[in-house]
């Protein structure tokens, strides 16, 4: 047999094994996330709070309780999370926001928030509506892809 063909077959086998392992790890992570989502939905409560500040920062810098830092996975400790500093009753707390609603949280306003532990799931305006964040400006290639899709041309690759 040719050595080039042998190398190709070995690489193909390694890639197939890696894809299989990633598939099963992905299914396991998806199942775990669904369980956590159910738990958060079961423990949610509505709280009135004054939003003081919001930033994306590392867990160590956020001022969260030590037990949260101890329980966080090592890879998660250095990633930036959406952190909201809010006054809930007489206490000032650091809370972790859901990525989907972080941009719509108003600063220096009082809101009703759906909270599960230290995690903010949803925000509603207490006095008036919560303003949606303005949409980010599309890049050149995304504008072209959207224009082509509107005309019924080729579908963009995601």
Phi, psi and omega in degrees: 000154179284139181293327178296319179292321179297314179299317180298316180294321178295315178298320179297319179293319179296317179296319179296318178295317180297317179295322178295315179297315179297324179298312182289324176295322178295318178296319180294318179294323179294319179295318179295320179295321179296320178296317180294322179296319177298318180296318179294320178296325181288330185257013185281150176212153182266131184227142174269130182213155175257119181281121181268312185203156174217138181207162169261118181213166179288156181302321183295325184274350190282342181079028178279160179302152184299326181295328177294317179295322180291324183278342183289141176298153184299323179292330183284337186294331182260357178275151180274132180243155175284107183253135179239127174263123185221153175259112179249108186065228179273354186262146171255121185240151168260125182237154176262130182263155172290138183300327183292329185255358186302317182290336182269359179282122180280143179267144179062035177225157178267133182224162168259123183240143173269117188238142172231102184070241177254019186247124178271120182267324185205154180227134175232145180288138178278316178243093182094192183265153172277128182283137175284146179291143178295144180292143180289151180291134181285148176283171184302311184290326178291324176295318179296316180298320179294321179294319179294319180294322178297324180283354179086021180279212182294145178280136179289147178277132181256000000 
